[in-house]
Amino acid sequence: MDPNNMQMRMQEIQQSESFSDVLGKILSGKAGYKPVIEKRQEILMCKMCMTPLLIQKQKFCHECGKKMEYSAG
């Protein structure tokens, strides 16, 4: 299984109601406990120098100066 497919599958599982119910019972010992599942933000990187960007959707790379291009979405 490729990593991208695995990541998408994990997101699907974490969003399911049954996963939240089971995780809540494991964490608290009580039925009906709703845990807060932290969502990770995508780390954007410069395509030229592969430096992680400090600010989401910044216009230029702070390391090499390349203009950033983002796809709609």
N, CA, C and O atoms as a GROMACS GRO file, in nm:
protein
  292
    1MET      N    1   0.085  -0.118   0.000
    1MET     CA    2   0.000   0.000   0.000
    1MET      C    3   0.089   0.124   0.000
    1MET      O    4   0.180   0.136   0.082
    2ASP      N    5   0.064   0.214  -0.092
    2ASP     CA    6   0.148   0.334  -0.100
    2ASP      C    7   0.112   0.432   0.012
    2ASP      O    8   0.000   0.431   0.062
    3PRO      N    9   0.207   0.517   0.052
    3PRO     CA   10   0.187   0.608   0.166
    3PRO      C   11   0.069   0.704   0.150
    3PRO      O   12  -0.001   0.731   0.247
    4ASN      N   13   0.046   0.755   0.030
    4ASN     CA   14  -0.065   0.848   0.008
    4ASN      C   15  -0.199   0.779   0.031
    4ASN      O   16  -0.290   0.835   0.093
    5ASN      N   17  -0.211   0.657  -0.021
    5ASN     CA   18  -0.334   0.580  -0.003
    5ASN      C   19  -0.354   0.548   0.145
    5ASN      O   20  -0.466   0.553   0.195
    6MET      N   21  -0.246   0.514   0.214
    6MET     CA   22  -0.253   0.481   0.355
    6MET      C   23  -0.299   0.604   0.436
    6MET      O   24  -0.382   0.592   0.526
    7GLN      N   25  -0.245   0.722   0.404
    7GLN     CA   26  -0.282   0.845   0.473
    7GLN      C   27  -0.430   0.876   0.452
    7GLN      O   28  -0.499   0.913   0.547
    8MET      N   29  -0.480   0.861   0.330
    8MET     CA   30  -0.621   0.886   0.302
    8MET      C   31  -0.709   0.788   0.379
    8MET      O   32  -0.814   0.827   0.431
    9ARG      N   33  -0.668   0.661   0.385
    9ARG     CA   34  -0.745   0.560   0.458
    9ARG      C   35  -0.750   0.591   0.607
    9ARG      O   36  -0.854   0.575   0.671
   10MET      N   37  -0.637   0.637   0.665
   10MET     CA   38  -0.634   0.672   0.807
   10MET      C   39  -0.728   0.790   0.834
   10MET      O   40  -0.795   0.792   0.938
   11GLN      N   41  -0.734   0.887   0.744
   11GLN     CA   42  -0.825   1.000   0.761
   11GLN      C   43  -0.970   0.953   0.758
   11GLN      O   44  -1.053   1.002   0.836
   12GLU      N   45  -1.002   0.859   0.668
   12GLU     CA   46  -1.138   0.806   0.660
   12GLU      C   47  -1.175   0.735   0.790
   12GLU      O   48  -1.286   0.752   0.841
   13ILE      N   49  -1.083   0.655   0.842
   13ILE     CA   50  -1.108   0.581   0.967
   13ILE      C   51  -1.129   0.677   1.083
   13ILE      O   52  -1.221   0.659   1.162
   14GLN      N   53  -1.044   0.780   1.094
   14GLN     CA   54  -1.054   0.873   1.205
   14GLN      C   55  -1.181   0.956   1.200
   14GLN      O   56  -1.226   1.004   1.304
   15GLN      N   57  -1.239   0.973   1.084
   15GLN     CA   58  -1.361   1.052   1.071
   15GLN      C   59  -1.486   0.968   1.098
   15GLN      O   60  -1.595   1.023   1.111
   16SER      N   61  -1.472   0.836   1.106
   16SER     CA   62  -1.588   0.750   1.128
   16SER      C   63  -1.635   0.759   1.273
   16SER      O   64  -1.555   0.774   1.365
   17GLU      N   65  -1.766   0.749   1.291
   17GLU     CA   66  -1.828   0.758   1.423
   17GLU      C   67  -1.787   0.639   1.511
   17GLU      O   68  -1.764   0.657   1.631
   18SER      N   69  -1.777   0.520   1.453
   18SER     CA   70  -1.741   0.402   1.534
   18SER      C   71  -1.599   0.413   1.589
   18SER      O   72  -1.572   0.369   1.700
   19PHE      N   73  -1.508   0.471   1.511
   19PHE     CA   74  -1.370   0.491   1.559
   19PHE      C   75  -1.369   0.584   1.680
   19PHE      O   76  -1.300   0.557   1.778
   20SER      N   77  -1.444   0.694   1.672
   20SER     CA   78  -1.451   0.789   1.783
   20SER      C   79  -1.509   0.724   1.908
   20SER      O   80  -1.461   0.747   2.018
   21ASP      N   81  -1.612   0.641   1.890
   21ASP     CA   82  -1.673   0.573   2.004
   21ASP      C   83  -1.575   0.479   2.072
   21ASP      O   84  -1.563   0.480   2.195
   22VAL      N   85  -1.505   0.398   1.994
   22VAL     CA   86  -1.409   0.302   2.050
   22VAL      C   87  -1.292   0.376   2.116
   22VAL      O   88  -1.252   0.340   2.227
   23LEU      N   89  -1.238   0.476   2.050
   23LEU     CA   90  -1.126   0.552   2.105
   23LEU      C   91  -1.166   0.622   2.235
   23LEU      O   92  -1.090   0.625   2.331
   24GLY      N   93  -1.286   0.678   2.236
   24GLY     CA   94  -1.336   0.744   2.357
   24GLY      C   95  -1.349   0.649   2.474
   24GLY      O   96  -1.314   0.685   2.586
   25LYS      N   97  -1.398   0.530   2.448
   25LYS     CA   98  -1.412   0.431   2.556
   25LYS      C   99  -1.276   0.384   2.606
   25LYS      O  100  -1.258   0.365   2.726
   26ILE      N  101  -1.180   0.367   2.516
   26ILE     CA  102  -1.045   0.326   2.555
   26ILE      C  103  -0.979   0.436   2.639
   26ILE      O  104  -0.917   0.406   2.741
   27LEU      N  105  -0.992   0.561   2.597
   27LEU     CA  106  -0.925   0.670   2.667
   27LEU      C  107  -0.987   0.703   2.802
   27LEU      O  108  -0.916   0.733   2.898
   28SER      N  109  -1.120   0.699   2.810
   28SER     CA  110  -1.185   0.744   2.933
   28SER      C  111  -1.243   0.631   3.017
   28SER      O  112  -1.266   0.649   3.137
   29GLY      N  113  -1.266   0.516   2.955
   29GLY     CA  114  -1.333   0.408   3.026
   29GLY      C  115  -1.483   0.426   3.031
   29GLY      O  116  -1.552   0.345   3.094
   30LYS      N  117  -1.536   0.528   2.967
   30LYS     CA  118  -1.679   0.557   2.968
   30LYS      C  119  -1.733   0.552   2.826
   30LYS      O  120  -1.668   0.596   2.731
   31ALA      N  121  -1.852   0.498   2.813
   31ALA     CA  122  -1.919   0.499   2.683
   31ALA      C  123  -1.967   0.641   2.654
   31ALA      O  124  -2.010   0.711   2.745
   32GLY      N  125  -1.960   0.682   2.530
   32GLY     CA  126  -2.011   0.812   2.490
   32GLY      C  127  -1.912   0.926   2.501
   32GLY      O  128  -1.945   1.039   2.464
   33TYR      N  129  -1.790   0.901   2.550
   33TYR     CA  130  -1.688   1.005   2.558
   33TYR      C  131  -1.641   1.037   2.417
   33TYR      O  132  -1.608   0.946   2.341
   34LYS      N  133  -1.638   1.165   2.382
   34LYS     CA  134  -1.594   1.206   2.248
   34LYS      C  135  -1.455   1.267   2.255
   34LYS      O  136  -1.440   1.379   2.303
   35PRO      N  137  -1.354   1.194   2.208
   35PRO     CA  138  -1.218   1.250   2.210
   35PRO      C  139  -1.201   1.354   2.101
   35PRO      O  140  -1.271   1.352   1.999
   36VAL      N  141  -1.109   1.446   2.123
   36VAL     CA  142  -1.074   1.545   2.022
   36VAL      C  143  -0.956   1.488   1.945
   36VAL      O  144  -0.850   1.463   2.003
   37ILE      N  145  -0.973   1.468   1.816
   37ILE     CA  146  -0.867   1.413   1.732
   37ILE      C  147  -0.800   1.529   1.660
   37ILE      O  148  -0.863   1.600   1.582
   38GLU      N  149  -0.672   1.546   1.686
   38GLU     CA  150  -0.597   1.656   1.627
   38GLU      C  151  -0.579   1.633   1.478
   38GLU      O  152  -0.541   1.524   1.434
   39LYS      N  153  -0.608   1.734   1.402
   39LYS     CA  154  -0.590   1.729   1.257
   39LYS      C  155  -0.457   1.793   1.222
   39LYS      O  156  -0.428   1.904   1.266
   40ARG      N  157  -0.378   1.725   1.144
   40ARG     CA  158  -0.250   1.781   1.103
   40ARG      C  159  -0.269   1.869   0.980
   40ARG      O  160  -0.346   1.838   0.889
   41GLN      N  161  -0.196   1.979   0.979
   41GLN     CA  162  -0.198   2.065   0.862
   41GLN      C  163  -0.091   2.017   0.764
   41GLN      O  164   0.015   1.969   0.804
   42GLU      N  165  -0.120   2.032   0.639
   42GLU     CA  166  -0.024   1.998   0.535
   42GLU      C  167   0.092   2.096   0.541
   42GLU      O  168   0.071   2.217   0.550
   43ILE      N  169   0.213   2.045   0.536
   43ILE     CA  170   0.331   2.130   0.536
   43ILE      C  171   0.366   2.160   0.390
   43ILE      O  172   0.396   2.070   0.312
   44LEU      N  173   0.360   2.288   0.355
   44LEU     CA  174   0.395   2.329   0.219
   44LEU      C  175   0.545   2.349   0.210
   44LEU      O  176   0.608   2.401   0.302
   45MET      N  177   0.603   2.309   0.097
   45MET     CA  178   0.747   2.321   0.077
   45MET      C  179   0.774   2.388  -0.056
   45MET      O  180   0.697   2.376  -0.151
   46CYS      N  181   0.886   2.460  -0.061
   46CYS     CA  182   0.930   2.522  -0.185
   46CYS      C  183   0.971   2.411  -0.281
   46CYS      O  184   1.044   2.319  -0.242
   47LYS      N  185   0.925   2.419  -0.404
   47LYS     CA  186   0.957   2.316  -0.503
   47LYS      C  187   1.100   2.327  -0.554
   47LYS      O  188   1.154   2.231  -0.610
   48MET      N  189   1.162   2.442  -0.535
   48MET     CA  190   1.298   2.462  -0.584
   48MET      C  191   1.403   2.415  -0.482
   48MET      O  192   1.494   2.339  -0.516
   49CYS      N  193   1.390   2.462  -0.356
   49CYS     CA  194   1.494   2.431  -0.257
   49CYS      C  195   1.445   2.336  -0.147
   49CYS      O  196   1.522   2.299  -0.059
   50MET      N  197   1.316   2.295  -0.153
   50MET     CA  198   1.256   2.203  -0.057
   50MET      C  199   1.258   2.253   0.087
   50MET      O  200   1.263   2.172   0.180
   51THR      N  201   1.255   2.383   0.106
   51THR     CA  202   1.248   2.442   0.240
   51THR      C  203   1.103   2.448   0.283
   51THR      O  204   1.018   2.494   0.206
   52PRO      N  205   1.070   2.404   0.406
   52PRO     CA  206   0.932   2.419   0.456
   52PRO      C  207   0.899   2.568   0.467
   52PRO      O  208   0.980   2.647   0.515
   53LEU      N  209   0.780   2.604   0.424
   53LEU     CA  210   0.740   2.744   0.428
   53LEU      C  211   0.693   2.781   0.568
   53LEU      O  212   0.622   2.704   0.632
   54LEU      N  213   0.733   2.898   0.615
   54LEU     CA  214   0.700   2.942   0.750
   54LEU      C  215   0.553   2.982   0.763
   54LEU      O  216   0.489   2.954   0.864
   55ILE      N  217   0.500   3.047   0.661
   55ILE     CA  218   0.363   3.096   0.663
   55ILE      C  219   0.288   3.028   0.549
   55ILE      O  220   0.337   3.023   0.436
   56GLN      N  221   0.170   2.978   0.578
   56GLN     CA  222   0.089   2.915   0.474
   56GLN      C  223   0.052   3.018   0.368
   56GLN      O  224   0.014   3.130   0.400
   57LYS      N  225   0.063   2.980   0.245
   57LYS     CA  226   0.028   3.063   0.129
   57LYS      C  227   0.112   3.190   0.116
   57LYS      O  228   0.062   3.292   0.069
   58GLN      N  229   0.239   3.185   0.158
   58GLN     CA  230   0.324   3.303   0.137
   58GLN      C  231   0.358   3.315  -0.010
   58GLN      O  232   0.354   3.216  -0.084
   59LYS      N  233   0.392   3.435  -0.054
   59LYS     CA  234   0.412   3.461  -0.196
   59LYS      C  235   0.548   3.417  -0.248
   59LYS      O  236   0.559   3.376  -0.363
   60PHE      N  237   0.652   3.425  -0.164
   60PHE     CA  238   0.787   3.389  -0.206
   60PHE      C  239   0.853   3.301  -0.100
   60PHE      O  240   0.822   3.312   0.018
   61CYS      N  241   0.943   3.214  -0.144
   61CYS     CA  242   1.020   3.132  -0.051
   61CYS      C  243   1.117   3.222   0.025
   61CYS      O  244   1.186   3.305  -0.036
   62HIS      N  245   1.122   3.207   0.156
   62HIS     CA  246   1.210   3.290   0.238
   62HIS      C  247   1.356   3.247   0.224
   62HIS      O  248   1.446   3.321   0.265
   63GLU      N  249   1.381   3.130   0.167
   63GLU     CA  250   1.518   3.079   0.154
   63GLU      C  251   1.579   3.113   0.018
   63GLU      O  252   1.688   3.169   0.011
   64CYS      N  253   1.508   3.080  -0.091
   64CYS     CA  254   1.567   3.100  -0.224
   64CYS      C  255   1.501   3.212  -0.305
   64CYS      O  256   1.555   3.254  -0.407
   65GLY      N  257   1.385   3.262  -0.259
   65GLY     CA  258   1.319   3.373  -0.328
   65GLY      C  259   1.226   3.333  -0.441
   65GLY      O  260   1.168   3.420  -0.506
   66LYS      N  261   1.212   3.201  -0.467
   66LYS     CA  262   1.125   3.156  -0.577
   66LYS      C  263   0.980   3.195  -0.547
   66LYS      O  264   0.933   3.184  -0.434
   67LYS      N  265   0.910   3.242  -0.653
   67LYS     CA  266   0.768   3.276  -0.638
   67LYS      C  267   0.690   3.146  -0.619
   67LYS      O  268   0.708   3.050  -0.694
   68MET      N  269   0.604   3.144  -0.517
   68MET     CA  270   0.526   3.025  -0.487
   68MET      C  271   0.403   3.020  -0.575
   68MET      O  272   0.341   3.123  -0.604
   69GLU      N  273   0.368   2.900  -0.618
   69GLU     CA  274   0.247   2.877  -0.699
   69GLU      C  275   0.164   2.774  -0.626
   69GLU      O  276   0.215   2.668  -0.588
   70TYR      N  277   0.037   2.804  -0.606
   70TYR     CA  278  -0.054   2.715  -0.535
   70TYR      C  279  -0.167   2.674  -0.626
   70TYR      O  280  -0.217   2.754  -0.705
   71SER      N  281  -0.208   2.549  -0.614
   71SER     CA  282  -0.322   2.503  -0.690
   71SER      C  283  -0.448   2.542  -0.614
   71SER      O  284  -0.446   2.553  -0.492
   72ALA      N  285  -0.556   2.564  -0.686
   72ALA     CA  286  -0.683   2.600  -0.622
   72ALA      C  287  -0.731   2.482  -0.540
   72ALA      O  288  -0.723   2.368  -0.584
   73GLY      N  289  -0.781   2.511  -0.420
   73GLY     CA  290  -0.837   2.404  -0.340
   73GLY      C  291  -0.813   2.418  -0.202
   73GLY      O  292  -0.856   2.334  -0.123
   0.00000   0.00000   0.00000
